[in-house]
Amino acid sequence: MKTFDHEKLEVYQTAMEFVVLVNDIVRQLPTGRGYLVDQLQRAGTSISLNIAEGAGEFSKSEKVRFYRMAKRSATECAAILDICNRLDLVESSCFQAGRDLLLRIVSMLTKLTNPRG
């Protein structure tokens, strides 16, 4: 089966794992916290989408631009998870799993955006 370039990237696969985890996390959030649900779903999805867009670019500078956007979305997700954790809205195991995935994603994206990389 043929694959798209982004599907071959470990960072994309990890970002997709995070999207699945986000789905589990938002189910835990109580009614009245829709703003957190919406923001986490949008930012979480944005990571994968920007990685895919970047992988589809031919220009190195355009690839880097999209990977940087993905990195910003990942750090936004980390902050949202931190808020959820501080407000005691999410199980600590989900918080830690999300944090671990985001640290991996940010690390890989940092390497992809390194001008010497």
Wavefront OBJ file of the C-alpha trace (Angstrom):
o trace
v 0.000 0.000 0.000
v 1.307 3.445 -0.907
v 1.718 6.008 1.840
v 1.948 9.765 2.045
v 5.253 11.276 3.128
v 3.853 12.432 6.475
v 2.675 8.915 7.355
v 6.308 7.759 7.321
v 7.330 10.269 9.993
v 7.589 9.072 13.590
v 6.564 12.539 14.770
v 3.317 12.251 12.802
v 2.578 8.819 14.259
v 3.240 10.162 17.762
v 1.017 13.179 17.094
v -1.764 10.811 16.050
v -1.328 8.925 19.348
v -1.799 12.256 21.081
v -5.036 12.930 19.152
v -6.414 9.613 20.413
v -5.381 10.465 23.977
v -7.004 13.895 23.696
v -10.247 12.141 22.839
v -9.991 10.196 26.120
v -9.059 13.302 28.101
v -11.945 15.454 26.871
v -14.395 12.771 27.955
v -13.142 13.307 31.515
v -13.693 17.045 31.502
v -16.855 18.173 33.287
v -19.686 20.072 31.675
v -18.949 23.764 31.725
v -15.361 23.308 30.597
v -16.192 23.348 26.892
v -13.636 26.074 26.276
v -10.878 23.665 27.382
v -12.333 20.823 25.316
v -12.502 22.977 22.196
v -9.026 24.455 22.638
v -7.380 21.081 23.359
v -9.085 19.371 20.414
v -8.171 22.182 18.019
v -4.553 22.488 19.149
v -4.101 18.706 19.324
v -5.440 18.210 15.831
v -3.356 21.126 14.569
v -0.148 19.295 15.475
v -0.872 16.425 13.062
v -2.278 18.679 10.356
v 0.743 20.982 10.325
v 3.149 18.037 10.269
v 1.281 16.623 7.263
v 1.317 19.982 5.491
v 5.018 20.435 6.183
v 5.890 16.977 4.923
v 4.070 17.761 1.689
v 6.179 20.839 0.986
v 9.207 20.787 -1.294
v 10.863 23.918 0.045
v 12.928 23.396 3.220
v 11.853 26.788 4.569
v 8.171 25.931 4.056
v 8.622 22.538 5.734
v 10.246 24.257 8.710
v 7.453 26.847 8.874
v 4.790 24.155 9.199
v 6.847 22.120 11.675
v 7.248 25.245 13.811
v 3.483 25.775 13.776
v 3.058 22.158 14.872
v 5.534 22.746 17.694
v 3.609 25.821 18.861
v 0.400 23.786 18.895
v 2.137 21.081 20.926
v 3.317 23.558 23.543
v -0.183 25.051 23.628
v -1.522 21.554 24.367
v 1.019 21.190 27.167
v -0.285 24.383 28.747
v -3.901 23.250 28.404
v -3.061 19.927 30.030
v -1.286 21.811 32.811
v -4.430 23.877 33.400
v -6.552 20.721 33.500
v -4.133 19.135 35.932
v -3.949 22.186 38.209
v -7.741 22.373 38.299
v -7.845 18.623 39.058
v -9.987 17.951 35.975
v -7.986 15.081 34.487
v -6.625 11.802 35.833
v -2.926 12.046 36.611
v -2.163 9.054 34.376
v -3.740 10.796 31.368
v -1.973 14.032 32.215
v 1.378 12.245 32.394
v 0.758 10.237 29.215
v -0.147 13.419 27.334
v 2.853 15.252 28.691
v 5.179 12.399 27.702
v 3.824 12.333 24.145
v 4.102 16.105 23.829
v 7.694 16.094 25.062
v 8.536 13.508 22.392
v 6.701 15.478 19.714
v 8.393 18.770 20.615
v 11.796 17.082 20.698
v 11.311 15.584 17.223
v 9.940 18.847 15.812
v 12.886 20.750 17.278
v 15.226 18.449 15.362
v 13.185 18.881 12.168
v 13.350 22.676 12.456
v 17.063 22.815 13.271
v 18.798 24.646 10.407
v 21.719 22.221 10.671
v 19.402 19.190 10.653
l 1 2 3 4 5 6 7 8 9 10 11 12 13 14 15 16 17 18 19 20 21 22 23 24 25 26 27 28 29 30 31 32 33 34 35 36 37 38 39 40 41 42 43 44 45 46 47 48 49 50 51 52 53 54 55 56 57 58 59 60 61 62 63 64 65 66 67 68 69 70 71 72 73 74 75 76 77 78 79 80 81 82 83 84 85 86 87 88 89 90 91 92 93 94 95 96 97 98 99 100 101 102 103 104 105 106 107 108 109 110 111 112 113 114 115 116 117
